[in-house]
Amino acid sequence: MSQHLKFIISGGGTGGHIFPAISIANAIKAQLPDSEILFVGAEGRMEMQRVPAAGYEIKGLPVCGFDRKNLLRNISVLWKLWKSQRMAKRIIREFGPSAAVGVGGYASGPTINKCADMGIPCLIQEQNSYAGVTNKLLAKKAKKICVAYDGMEKFFPAEKIENLGNPVRQSLLECPLSREEAARQLGLDPSRRILLIVGGSLGARTLNESVIQHLDLVEQSDVEILWQTGKYYHDEIQRQLTAHGPVAHLKVTDFIADMGAAYRAADLVVSRAGASSISEFCLLGMPVILVPSPNVAENHQYHNAMALVNKDAAIYVADADAPGTLLSTAFATISDPQRLAQMSTNIKQLAKFNSAEEIASRVIDMAKNFNPSNK
C-alpha cells in the first residue's frame, strides 16, 4: 500500500501555469495513489474551472495582481493580499500538507509563503526562461526550484535549481490518430499542407488580425488553415468573415478541444510563445513560428522564443510585424519541406521527457522526509 501523504499545489491564472500543475498532480497520484492533493487558486481565474474538471478539489483566494497604472487601486489589492495570507494559513492548517508546490500566478504567493513559514517543504516550478515575479520572491523560502531553461542562476540560488523541463498535457503525447485521421476528424483535407494558427487558450488579437487582414493570401494559397480565434474574439471574426464571403480551405473555431489531433494534423504551427506550448512543440517535434506576446510580465515570451530561435528550432516574428508579414512567412515556410524537417529535428533535441514524473518524485521525497514535529 502506498504511503498516505498530502500535497498542496498552488498557482494558475493561465493555461501555462494550470496545465503543468495538473500534470504534476497526476504524476503524484500515479506514484502515490493514496495521496491527497488540494489546489489553491485565485478567485475568478481559469484554475477555478479547469482544476475541478481534472478531478481535483480547489480553494480560491481573493488575491489579485498590482495595478501599475492606477496606484490608488492597489489599496484594495493590499487588502486582498492580507486577507489571502490569512485564508491560506487557515487552509494549510486544516489540510495538513507534507509538501507544497507553487507553479506561479497570484495564488501561489500567499500559499507557498505561508507553507514555508509553517515549516512545510516547498518546491516551485518556473516554466519560463525569464522568471516570474512571484517565483523570484519565493525562491529564498523554497527547498527546490525546478526550471525548464538553462541559465536560471541569474534569478534563483544555483544550489536549489534542477532543470527538469515543463510538464505537458499527457493527452497530446498519446494521440492515437494518424495525420490523415486527425485531419479528417477536424474537417480538413489531408492531401494539402495544413497550417494551425492558435493564440493560446484565450486567443490572440494580433494573430487574428494577421489572418483577417490577408484573406486574399488565404484564398490564393493551396494550404488548409485551422484557425483558433479564442472565445473573446470569435463573434467579431465571424462577422467580418460573413461580410467578406466564403473563404476556401479556412476552418475557423473559437476553441480546439482536441489539441492532440490538431498538432498531429498540422505541418506547421503559428503560436504565441508561452512556456507550456513551447514544451509541447519540443516533445512533438512541431515546426513552429512564434509570435511572442508583448503583454506579459518582463517580456518573458520573447525570451522563451529566442531560446529556440537561437538554436534554429523555431522562426520568430515580432508582434508588431505580424499583421504585415506573418501569413506570407507561414506560407513560404510550409511550402519548404526541407526547412520543416530541419526545424522538427532541431526542436526535438530540446525536449525534456518525463518532466511531471521527475518533479513529482522530488515533491514526494520532500514529503516523506517531512517531520511535522520540526515545524
Phi, psi and omega in degrees: 000137182286155181289137181273107180233157181241140183227140170254135174236127187227145178136184179142210182105319178222166176300331180296334174266322189288315182300314177298321181298315179293322178297319177295317178300315179299321181291323176297315180295326178293323181276329180227082185302333182271003181288158175247138181230130176238129175266147173233120183236189178256132181303136177082358181263169188303326184297335182292341174257318187291322182293310176300326178295335178273357175099016182241149176282143178221142174244142185255144174249151181280007184300146177212174185276160178287144177265107183281346182267326181236093188296330181297329179294342183286351173298314178289329178296317179294323177297316180294325178294315178299315179296322180294322177300315180294317179295319180299319180298318179294317179299317182295316180298318182289324184276322178069056181287156175261348177197159180224149179235130174246130183249009183092162186104164188306312189292333184292336180301292181296327183291308182290325177301314180290321177302313181297318179298332181269007175085008180276129182295137185235140173241134173247143181242116181258117185280330192265164177280345174240112190298143177286159183300314183300312181294324178296321179291328182274348190303320182295331183267346181283146176278325180218146179233116180261129184235173182238359182226152174286162175079017183280002177297340179287349179246327189232158174299125187302324185290345180264348190276139169219125181272103181244001180082180180258130173296142179235168179293119184299330181299331180292325183278343186252016180299121185275357187278148168282169178302315182296316180296318180296317180299312181296322179298328181270002180078027182248159180269110184289349179282348179255160171294143185240125178252126178255124178243117186219128183258027182087181186295337181255358184083175181212121184303314184298316179297320179296317179294327180296332178271310188296333179279352184226044178297336177296320177294322178299316182292330182278342184274166175249029182259137171278136180238127170253116191240113175265114185276334192089146185297324185297324186261352195297315184298317180294320178298318180296322178297318181292323178291323178296318179294328181283321185107170185302140177238117182294147173064023178239115179250121186247134179215151179282331184208139177255111183289322183253083180291336176299316178292321181297315178294321181296324183283329191284143171267334180209142179243140169249127189208160163294179186242044174294148186298318181294318178299317180297319178298322177296316180299320180296312183294327182269351182067039185275125168295134188214144169254122184257132176238087185301139175287132176277354187261044180229159183299135174057020180053038188293334179293327176298315179295320176302313183296314185293336175298330176271316184300321181292347176249019180053039180252001178196165176251138181253132171231125180294146181304319182293332182270343190302314181303330181271328191237345190300311186293319179295322176296318180296316181294322178295320182290316184290341178271004182242088183304323180295319178294318178299316181295319180294317178297319179298315179298315184292320183287329177298328182292345180265358184288143172238118184270158174060031182299312182299317181296319180293316179295317179301320181296324178293319180294318180297318177300318178299317182293319180294331181269000182282131178243106184303334182291345180270358182295000000 
